[in-house]
Amino acid sequence: MAVFHRLVEISQRDDVKEGIIERAALGFSGRRDELADREAALKQQLLTAASRRRNLLDVFADLGKKTPDSVREEILQVEKDEKIYHTALAKLDDEQALLDQQAESAKAFMATWAHVGDILAATSAPTPCASSPSSKDLPRSGRNGSSQRTRSPIGPCQIGGAR
């Protein structure tokens, strides 16, 4: 019952809703900053790898057939590194797209939240029927065959069809 009333209160107070939105936005903003930092680092590594590759290819062009195997191996390693960086950037783009989708979903939810208070306020919280037996009066068998009292998943108003 307290949760019900708290939801109604939150949904009817613009300052509380704005606070929730601001905290959510800060979370998204922090995550976006983290992704942007990772993207910048990956792009820098990619630029460095491309520069190394160009330098190695220049050495290869200058030396031709006399190029040491170590230069050829280094060129192959740089190309592998570049593929890794491109793959990481693609994953980062996917993460950013997911984050954007989550942010849009949160905005859509908050837009609909404005009317939740009206809906909740229009409905009353469920109350037990006076003529129905209490859920604590419903028997249940224990492990040793003894009868124990327990709560029923069926509300007291639903027992016997009374409401």
N, CA and C of each residue as an Amber inpcrd file, in Angstrom:
protein
   489
   0.8220000  -1.1810000   0.0000000   0.0000000   0.0000000   0.0000000
   0.8780000   1.2620000   0.0000000   1.9700000   1.2110000   0.7560000
   2.8700000   2.3620000   0.8140000   3.5180000   2.6110000  -0.5510000
   3.8480000   1.5360000  -1.2450000   4.4490000   1.6680000  -2.5710000
   3.4560000   2.3230000  -3.5220000   2.2120000   1.8990000  -3.4450000
   1.1540000   2.4490000  -4.2790000   1.0510000   3.9600000  -4.0790000
   0.9910000   4.3710000  -2.8280000   0.8740000   5.8050000  -2.5310000
   2.1260000   6.5640000  -2.9540000   3.2930000   5.9420000  -2.8020000
   4.5440000   6.6000000  -3.2140000   4.5900000   6.7880000  -4.7270000
   4.1190000   5.7910000  -5.4810000   4.0650000   5.9210000  -6.9360000
   3.1330000   7.0540000  -7.3510000   1.9920000   7.1520000  -6.7010000
   1.0560000   8.2430000  -7.0060000   1.7230000   9.5790000  -6.7040000
   2.3730000   9.6820000  -5.5400000   3.0330000  10.9280000  -5.1440000
   4.1260000  11.3190000  -6.1400000   4.9730000  10.3590000  -6.4970000
   6.0640000  10.6440000  -7.4340000   5.5070000  11.1050000  -8.7710000
   4.4910000  10.4110000  -9.2500000   3.9600000  10.7240000 -10.5800000
   3.2660000  12.0800000 -10.6230000   2.8740000  12.5970000  -9.4800000
   2.1800000  13.8780000  -9.4530000   3.1000000  15.0530000  -9.1250000
   4.3470000  14.7850000  -8.7950000   5.2880000  15.8510000  -8.4370000
   6.3320000  16.0220000  -9.5300000   6.2360000  17.1240000 -10.2210000
   7.1590000  17.3850000 -11.3290000   8.6050000  17.4740000 -10.8640000
   8.8510000  18.0480000  -9.6720000  10.2240000  18.1780000  -9.1960000
  10.8690000  16.8180000  -8.9530000  10.1010000  15.8710000  -8.4560000
  10.6310000  14.5270000  -8.2210000  10.8890000  13.8260000  -9.5500000
   9.9510000  13.9510000 -10.4910000  10.1410000  13.3360000 -11.8120000
  11.3590000  13.9330000 -12.5080000  11.5270000  15.2500000 -12.4100000
  12.6830000  15.8960000 -13.0350000  13.9850000  15.4170000 -12.4010000
  13.9720000  15.1970000 -11.0940000  15.1550000  14.6660000 -10.4080000
  15.5050000  13.2750000 -10.9000000  14.4980000  12.4400000 -11.0970000
  14.7250000  11.0880000 -11.6220000  15.3040000  11.1700000 -13.0270000
  14.7410000  12.0490000 -13.8350000  15.2230000  12.2120000 -15.2130000
  16.6740000  12.7030000 -15.2110000  16.9950000  13.6610000 -14.3370000
  18.3560000  14.1920000 -14.2730000  19.3580000  13.1250000 -13.8560000
  18.9950000  12.2960000 -12.8620000  19.9050000  11.2270000 -12.4300000
  20.1140000  10.2070000 -13.5450000  19.0390000   9.8920000 -14.2530000
  19.1670000   8.9500000 -15.3780000  20.0420000   9.5560000 -16.4780000
  19.8320000  10.8390000 -16.7540000  20.6250000  11.5130000 -17.7950000
  22.1030000  11.5410000 -17.4200000  22.4010000  11.7480000 -16.1390000
  23.7960000  11.7310000 -15.6960000  24.4200000  10.3610000 -15.9210000
  23.6550000   9.3110000 -15.6660000  24.1540000   7.9560000 -15.9030000
  24.4600000   7.7280000 -17.3700000  23.5380000   8.1690000 -18.2530000
  23.7620000   8.0230000 -19.6850000  24.9350000   8.8910000 -20.1400000
  25.0340000  10.0880000 -19.5860000  26.1080000  11.0020000 -19.9520000
  27.4680000  10.4240000 -19.5630000  27.5570000   9.8710000 -18.3710000
  28.8070000   9.2710000 -17.9130000  29.2200000   8.1070000 -18.8010000
  28.2510000   7.3050000 -19.1820000  28.5410000   6.1570000 -20.0580000
  28.9740000   6.6450000 -21.4420000  28.3040000   7.6940000 -21.9370000
  28.6850000   8.2580000 -23.2380000  30.1210000   8.7950000 -23.1980000
  30.4720000   9.4670000 -22.1070000  31.8370000   9.9850000 -21.9620000
  32.8530000   8.8440000 -21.9740000  32.5320000   7.7630000 -21.2800000
  33.4210000   6.6050000 -21.2410000  33.5940000   6.0160000 -22.6420000
  32.4990000   5.8840000 -23.3760000  32.5760000   5.3570000 -24.7430000
  33.3630000   6.2910000 -25.6490000  33.1790000   7.5930000 -25.4870000
  33.9140000   8.5690000 -26.3060000  35.4110000   8.4950000 -26.0200000
  35.7780000   8.3110000 -24.7480000  37.1950000   8.1820000 -24.3930000
  37.8030000   6.9270000 -25.0180000  37.0680000   5.8240000 -24.9410000
  37.5580000   4.5770000 -25.5460000  37.6770000   4.7200000 -27.0570000
  36.7130000   5.4050000 -27.6670000  36.7560000   5.6080000 -29.1160000
  37.9730000   6.4410000 -29.5070000  38.2200000   7.5040000 -28.7710000
  39.3790000   8.3600000 -29.0710000  40.6840000   7.5770000 -28.9460000
  40.7910000   6.7490000 -27.9100000  42.0050000   5.9500000 -27.7210000
  42.1870000   4.9500000 -28.8680000  41.0880000   4.3030000 -29.2690000
  41.1770000   3.3440000 -30.3770000  41.5510000   4.0300000 -31.6880000
  40.9740000   5.1900000 -31.9310000  41.3010000   5.9190000 -33.1590000
  42.7680000   6.3440000 -33.1680000  43.2840000   6.7290000 -32.0110000
  44.6950000   7.0940000 -31.9270000  45.5780000   5.8800000 -32.2000000
  45.2110000   4.7310000 -31.6360000  45.9770000   3.5060000 -31.8900000
  45.9220000   3.1340000 -33.3700000  44.7760000   3.3390000 -33.9790000
  44.6200000   3.0360000 -35.4010000  45.5010000   3.9550000 -36.2550000
  45.5380000   5.2380000 -35.8990000  46.4090000   6.1760000 -36.6210000
  47.8860000   5.8040000 -36.4690000  48.2640000   5.4230000 -35.2650000
  49.6440000   5.0170000 -35.0100000  49.9980000   3.7710000 -35.8310000
  49.0850000   2.8140000 -35.8640000  49.3170000   1.5900000 -36.6330000
  49.4370000   1.9000000 -38.1210000  48.5780000   2.7730000 -38.6110000
  48.6200000   3.1350000 -40.0360000  49.9460000   3.8190000 -40.3710000
  50.4240000   4.6660000 -39.4880000  51.7100000   5.3360000 -39.6990000
  52.8540000   4.3240000 -39.7170000  52.8100000   3.3790000 -38.7740000
  53.8420000   2.3290000 -38.7420000  53.8210000   1.5180000 -40.0350000
  52.6130000   1.1830000 -40.4740000  52.4850000   0.3910000 -41.6990000
  53.0730000   1.1430000 -42.8890000  52.7490000   2.4470000 -43.0070000
  53.2990000   3.2610000 -44.1060000  54.8290000   3.2820000 -44.0630000
  55.3830000   3.4740000 -42.8700000  56.8440000   3.4980000 -42.7320000
  57.4570000   2.1550000 -43.1320000  56.8330000   1.0790000 -42.7140000
  57.3540000  -0.2480000 -43.0580000  57.2420000  -0.5160000 -44.5530000
  56.1500000  -0.0510000 -45.1530000  55.9990000  -0.2290000 -46.6030000
  57.0260000   0.6100000 -47.3720000  57.3600000   1.7620000 -46.8340000
  58.4160000   2.5760000 -47.4550000  59.7550000   1.8280000 -47.4150000
  60.0560000   1.2100000 -46.2760000  61.2830000   0.4220000 -46.1500000
  61.2360000  -0.7320000 -47.1460000  60.1050000  -1.3770000 -47.2360000
  59.9320000  -2.4990000 -48.1630000  60.1480000  -2.0470000 -49.6050000
  59.5890000  -0.8800000 -49.9430000  59.7410000  -0.3470000 -51.3020000
  61.1980000   0.0020000 -51.5990000  61.8850000   0.5600000 -50.6030000
  63.2890000   0.9490000 -50.7910000  64.2110000  -0.2620000 -50.9480000
  63.9580000  -1.2910000 -50.1560000  64.8610000  -2.4350000 -50.1530000
  64.4560000  -3.5300000 -51.1390000  63.2030000  -3.5400000 -51.5340000
  62.7330000  -4.5500000 -52.4850000  62.9270000  -5.9480000 -51.9550000
  63.5960000  -6.7910000 -52.7690000  63.7930000  -8.1960000 -52.4010000
  64.7470000  -8.3480000 -51.2140000  65.5220000  -7.3260000 -50.9400000
  66.4910000  -7.3910000 -49.8460000  65.8430000  -7.0920000 -48.4850000
  64.5410000  -6.8440000 -48.4750000  63.8470000  -6.5080000 -47.2250000
  63.9400000  -7.6800000 -46.2460000  64.3770000  -7.4210000 -45.0180000
  64.4720000  -8.4990000 -44.0260000  63.0860000  -9.0780000 -43.7040000
  63.0860000 -10.3400000 -43.3300000  61.8250000 -11.0020000 -42.9610000
  61.1510000 -10.3070000 -41.7830000  61.9520000  -9.7350000 -40.9060000
  61.3760000  -9.0570000 -39.7350000  60.4750000  -7.8880000 -40.1520000
  60.8170000  -7.2010000 -41.2320000  59.9960000  -6.0900000 -41.7210000
  58.6790000  -6.6450000 -42.2620000  58.7630000  -7.7410000 -43.0200000
  57.5450000  -8.3650000 -43.5480000  56.6370000  -8.8260000 -42.4020000
  57.2360000  -9.4400000 -41.3960000  56.4590000  -9.9110000 -40.2340000
  55.8250000  -8.7360000 -39.4920000  56.5760000  -7.6590000 -39.3900000
  56.0450000  -6.4660000 -38.7090000  54.8690000  -5.8830000 -39.4870000
  54.9550000  -5.8730000 -40.8140000  53.8470000  -5.3810000 -41.6440000
  52.5970000  -6.2260000 -41.3890000  52.7680000  -7.5440000 -41.3550000
  51.6370000  -8.4350000 -41.0910000  51.0500000  -8.1920000 -39.7020000
  51.9230000  -7.9770000 -38.7160000  51.4470000  -7.7190000 -37.3560000
  50.6750000  -6.4040000 -37.2810000  51.1620000  -5.3950000 -37.9480000
  50.4820000  -4.0990000 -37.9550000  49.1040000  -4.2390000 -38.6070000
  49.0260000  -5.0090000 -39.6940000  47.7300000  -5.2220000 -40.3510000
  46.7610000  -5.9600000 -39.4330000  47.2650000  -6.9390000 -38.6660000
  46.4160000  -7.6400000 -37.6880000  45.9240000  -6.6590000 -36.6190000
  46.8410000  -5.8150000 -36.1420000  46.4700000  -4.8260000 -35.1310000
  45.3710000  -3.8980000 -35.6520000  45.5210000  -3.4610000 -36.9030000
  44.5180000  -2.5740000 -37.4880000  43.1510000  -3.2520000 -37.5470000
  43.1260000  -4.5240000 -37.8840000  41.8550000  -5.2620000 -37.9060000
  41.2360000  -5.3160000 -36.5130000  42.0850000  -5.5460000 -35.5190000
  41.5970000  -5.5850000 -34.1320000  40.9920000  -4.2320000 -33.7470000
  41.6570000  -3.1490000 -34.1040000  41.1610000  -1.8050000 -33.7690000
  39.8450000  -1.5160000 -34.4880000  39.7560000  -1.9230000 -35.7550000
  38.5060000  -1.7110000 -36.4980000  37.3570000  -2.5170000 -35.8760000
  37.6410000  -3.7450000 -35.4700000  36.6220000  -4.5760000 -34.8140000
  36.1800000  -3.9430000 -33.4990000  37.1440000  -3.4540000 -32.7320000
  36.8180000  -2.8070000 -31.4560000  35.9800000  -1.5500000 -31.6820000
  36.2950000  -0.7870000 -32.7190000  35.5030000   0.4130000 -33.0320000
  34.0760000   0.0360000 -33.4390000  33.9260000  -1.0450000 -34.1860000
  32.5800000  -1.4970000 -34.5770000  31.7790000  -1.9100000 -33.3440000
  32.4220000  -2.6060000 -32.4030000  31.7450000  -2.9890000 -31.1560000
  31.3620000  -1.7500000 -30.3540000  32.2320000  -0.7720000 -30.3670000
  31.9680000   0.4800000 -29.6660000  30.7620000   1.1890000 -30.2850000
  30.6750000   1.1750000 -31.6070000  29.5060000   1.7530000 -32.2870000
  28.2260000   1.0340000 -31.8680000  28.2980000  -0.3020000 -31.7450000
  27.1350000  -1.0740000 -31.3020000  26.7310000  -0.6890000 -29.8810000
  27.7370000  -0.5350000 -29.0040000  27.4590000  -0.1170000 -27.6320000
  26.8030000   1.2610000 -27.5970000  27.3050000   2.1730000 -28.4340000
  26.7470000   3.5240000 -28.4910000  25.3040000   3.4810000 -28.9890000
  25.0400000   2.6570000 -29.9920000  23.6780000   2.5330000 -30.5180000
  22.7420000   1.9730000 -29.4490000  23.2100000   0.9890000 -28.6850000
  22.4020000   0.4260000 -27.6100000  22.1420000   1.4720000 -26.5320000
  23.1600000   2.2290000 -26.1960000  23.0010000   3.2870000 -25.1950000
  21.9870000   4.3280000 -25.6670000  22.0630000   4.7140000 -26.9380000
  21.1020000   5.6670000 -27.4930000  19.6840000   5.1080000 -27.4290000
  19.5530000   3.8230000 -27.7450000  18.2330000   3.1760000 -27.6940000
  17.6940000   3.1620000 -26.2600000  18.5540000   2.8630000 -25.2980000
  18.1390000   2.8630000 -23.8970000  17.7270000   4.2620000 -23.4450000
  18.4720000   5.2660000 -23.8760000  18.1430000   6.6500000 -23.5120000
  16.7880000   7.0400000 -24.0960000  16.5250000   6.6510000 -25.3320000
  15.2340000   6.9630000 -25.9540000  14.1010000   6.2290000 -25.2460000
  14.3420000   4.9860000 -24.8570000  13.3310000   4.2230000 -24.1210000
  13.0350000   4.8820000 -22.7790000  14.0850000   5.3650000 -22.1210000
  13.8930000   6.0440000 -20.8360000  13.0880000   7.3260000 -21.0180000
  13.3850000   8.0770000 -22.0790000  12.6260000   9.3080000 -22.3520000
  11.1640000   8.9830000 -22.6280000  10.9260000   7.9400000 -23.4110000
   9.5500000   7.5480000 -23.7290000   8.8110000   7.1240000 -22.4680000
   9.4990000   6.3820000 -21.6050000   8.8720000   5.9650000 -20.3520000
   8.5060000   7.1760000 -19.4970000   9.4420000   8.1100000 -19.3790000
   9.1780000   9.2880000 -18.5520000   8.0530000  10.1310000 -19.1400000
   7.9170000  10.1300000 -20.4610000   6.8190000  10.8730000 -21.0830000
   5.4740000  10.2430000 -20.7160000   5.4320000   8.9210000 -20.6320000
   4.1750000   8.2610000 -20.2680000   3.9460000   8.2980000 -18.7680000
   5.0240000   8.4590000 -18.0120000   4.9260000   8.4680000 -16.5510000
   4.0380000   9.6180000 -16.0560000   3.9660000  10.6800000 -16.8050000
   3.1830000  11.8460000 -16.3910000   1.7300000  11.4840000 -16.1350000
   1.2250000  10.4920000 -16.8240000  -0.1820000  10.1330000 -16.6840000
  -0.4090000   8.9760000 -15.7160000   0.6500000   8.3600000 -15.2410000
   0.5060000   7.2260000 -14.3380000  -0.1740000   7.6480000 -13.0380000
   0.1930000   8.7890000 -12.5110000  -0.4110000   9.2660000 -11.2650000
  -1.9080000   9.4260000 -11.3850000  -2.3590000   9.9660000 -12.5110000
  -3.7970000  10.1190000 -12.7140000  -4.4860000   8.7680000 -12.7480000
  -3.8650000   7.8170000 -13.4250000  -4.4520000   6.4770000 -13.5260000
  -4.4790000   5.8100000 -12.1570000  -3.3540000   5.8850000 -11.4340000
  -3.2950000   5.2680000 -10.1160000  -4.2510000   5.9450000  -9.1340000
  -4.3310000   7.2520000  -9.2010000  -5.2180000   7.9800000  -8.2990000
  -6.6810000   7.6580000  -8.5910000  -7.0010000   7.3870000  -9.8550000
  -8.3750000   7.0680000 -10.2320000  -8.7920000   5.6910000  -9.7460000
  -7.8200000   4.8250000  -9.5510000  -8.1310000   3.4900000  -9.0400000
  -7.7510000   3.4500000  -7.5840000  -8.5040000   2.7380000  -6.8160000
  -8.1550000   2.6370000  -5.3980000  -7.3120000   1.3950000  -5.1980000
  -6.5170000   1.4020000  -4.1620000  -5.7110000   0.2340000  -3.8340000
  -6.6420000  -0.8990000  -3.4330000  -6.3190000  -2.1380000  -3.7760000
  -7.1970000  -3.2520000  -3.4330000  -7.3340000  -3.3990000  -1.9250000
  -8.5420000  -3.6690000  -1.4770000  -8.8150000  -3.8790000  -0.0580000
  -9.4710000  -5.2340000   0.1130000  -9.1860000  -5.9600000   1.2070000
  -9.7790000  -7.2660000   1.4250000 -11.2760000  -7.1580000   1.6710000
 -12.0250000  -8.1670000   1.2780000 -13.4620000  -8.2150000   1.5060000
 -13.7160000  -8.6510000   2.9400000 -14.6660000  -8.0340000   3.5890000
 -14.9560000  -8.3420000   4.9810000 -15.5470000  -9.7350000   5.1410000
 -16.3060000 -10.2000000   4.1600000 -16.9840000 -11.4780000   4.3010000
 -16.1120000 -12.6730000   3.9320000 -14.9340000 -12.4330000   3.3490000
 -14.0620000 -13.5220000   2.9300000 -13.1530000 -13.9320000   4.0740000
 -12.7570000 -15.2110000   4.1060000 -11.8260000 -15.6370000   5.1560000
 -10.4660000 -14.9910000   4.9470000  -9.7720000 -14.7620000   6.0080000
  -8.4390000 -14.1850000   5.9450000  -7.4810000 -15.2050000   5.3520000
  -6.4620000 -14.7150000   4.6170000  -5.5010000 -15.6300000   4.0110000
  -4.7360000 -16.4040000   5.0760000  -4.6560000 -15.8460000   6.2840000
  -3.9530000 -16.5830000   7.3380000  -4.7590000 -17.7640000   7.8560000
  -6.0440000 -17.8170000   7.4960000  -6.8880000 -18.9250000   7.9130000
  -6.8680000 -20.0900000   6.9370000  -6.1350000 -19.9940000   5.8320000
  -6.0830000 -21.0590000   4.8410000  -5.0540000 -22.0990000   5.2600000
  -5.4490000 -23.3870000   5.3680000  -4.5100000 -24.4260000   5.8090000
  -3.5440000 -24.8300000   4.6980000  -2.3810000 -25.3370000   5.1240000
  -1.3960000 -25.8860000   4.2000000  -0.6810000 -27.0140000   4.9180000
  -0.4300000 -28.0840000   4.1980000   0.2560000 -29.2250000   4.8110000
   1.7400000 -28.9380000   4.9160000   2.3210000 -29.2760000   6.0750000
   3.7410000 -29.1190000   6.2850000   4.5030000 -30.3400000   5.8240000
   5.8120000 -30.3410000   6.0190000   6.6480000 -31.4600000   5.5900000
   6.3000000 -32.7490000   6.3190000   6.0010000 -32.6370000   7.5910000
   5.7280000 -33.8310000   8.3820000   4.2380000 -34.1670000   8.4120000
   3.4600000 -33.5670000   7.5160000   2.0270000 -33.8580000   7.4470000
   1.1940000 -32.9700000   8.3410000   1.8400000 -32.1470000   9.1570000
   1.0750000 -31.2570000  10.0320000   0.4700000 -30.1350000   9.2210000
  -0.5560000 -29.5710000   9.7100000  -1.2290000 -28.4810000   9.0290000
  -0.6140000 -27.1680000   9.4810000  -0.2400000 -26.3220000   8.5150000
   0.3150000 -25.0120000   8.8230000  -0.5510000 -23.9590000   8.1550000
  -0.5420000 -22.7730000   8.6790000  -1.2760000 -21.6590000   8.0730000
  -0.3180000 -20.9010000   7.1560000  -0.8090000 -20.4750000   6.0090000
   0.0400000 -19.7510000   5.0590000  -0.8020000 -18.7860000   4.2520000
  -0.1490000 -17.9090000   3.5470000  -0.8360000 -16.9610000   2.6740000
  -1.1560000 -17.6430000   1.3580000  -2.3010000 -17.3290000   0.8310000
  -2.7200000 -17.8850000  -0.4530000  -2.3430000 -16.9210000  -1.5600000
  -1.9480000 -17.4440000  -2.7500000  -1.6740000 -16.5460000  -3.8700000
  -2.9460000 -15.9140000  -4.4070000  -4.0970000 -16.4450000  -3.9980000
  -5.3920000 -15.8960000  -4.4120000  -5.8280000 -14.9280000  -3.3350000
  -6.1940000 -13.7350000  -3.7330000  -6.6360000 -12.7370000  -2.7690000
  -7.9240000 -13.1510000  -2.0870000  -8.1890000 -12.6820000  -0.8690000
  -9.3690000 -13.0890000  -0.1330000 -10.6580000 -12.7350000  -0.8620000
 -10.6630000 -11.7050000  -1.6690000 -11.8850000 -11.3310000  -2.3870000
 -12.1930000 -12.2850000  -3.5310000 -11.1750000 -13.0350000  -3.9640000
 -11.3650000 -13.9540000  -5.0700000 -11.8080000 -15.3270000  -4.6030000
 -11.7110000 -15.6080000  -3.3310000 -12.1240000 -16.9080000  -2.8080000
 -13.6480000 -16.9420000  -2.7830000 -14.2050000 -17.9410000  -3.3890000
 -15.6680000 -18.0960000  -3.4030000 -16.3650000 -17.0940000  -4.3110000
 -15.6080000 -16.3460000  -5.1020000 -16.1990000 -15.4190000  -6.0640000
 -16.7010000 -14.1240000  -5.4550000 -16.5590000 -13.9150000  -4.1540000
 -17.0410000 -12.6800000  -3.5310000 -16.1040000 -11.5390000  -3.8350000
 -16.6530000 -10.3640000  -3.9250000 -15.8210000  -9.1830000  -4.1510000
 -16.4420000  -8.0040000  -3.4880000
